[in-house]
Amino acid sequence: MKTAQIKLPVLAACLVATAISGCQTKTMTPVTYFPDNRANSPGISSLDGSASDTVPEALPDALINTETEIVEVQTLPTEPTTVSLPVRSVESPESASLRTEGALPRRLIYGDYLLDDSAFKSDIVYFEFDRSDLRAAELTKVEEVAVILRAKVNNAVLIDGHCDERGTEEYNRSLGERRALTIRETLISLGISPDRIHTRSMGEDAPAVTGRSENAYSRNRRGEFALLIPRG
């Protein structure tokens, strides 16, 4: 009984000492907290595992990109664009031949030749009234024709004899022939082969100038040359 009385005060004293000294069986490790904006963001759990409704703090100005790149957007056409290109036509040999013949004025074809009556426009020979002989000044023109014919060995020449309207039609036809033949003989004397020289009389049928003045008559008494180009 005495022993029990002694143990009770000792047990009470031990309990008081334990409470005063803070005697614990488990030691708590201190925790250091670092600021983290994510912990304060809505919907993100804080360090203690609970959700936080705190509004996140504004980011520093250095982290905000204030420059915005503007990109120009080009609208593409919904329909294809039509580009007009120059059209280059190709001419067949047949159409080219017809075009060449059609481009020649007046008499186009003479026998087996194409006729070009513009080749000797500056070499028209003029005659005196009712004469078929050549004057010295006109002889130079015939010589120029001979030079061209010697250069164009594959070509021939046609000589047309013309008259003014005075005289009968039959007489003027004959006079025109004599004038053409005079020029022909002159070309032969200059070395042009006779088979390359063709003649015909036009009489008064194709006047160069209309009218009944002496000036008109003098322009119609003439011999004209045409270059003959072999066909084909």
Protein Blocks (a to p, Z undefined) as FASTA:
>chain_A
ZZmmmmmmmmmmmmmmmmmnopafbdcddddddddfklmpghiacfkopacfbdcddddf
klpcfbdcddddddddfbdcdddddddddddfklmmmmmmmmpghjfbgcjaccdfklmm
mmcccddehiabdcfklmmmmmmmmmmmmmmmmbccdddddddfedcfklmmmmmmmmmm
mmmmmmmmnopafklpccddekjmlcfbgcjbfklmmmmmccdddddddeZZ
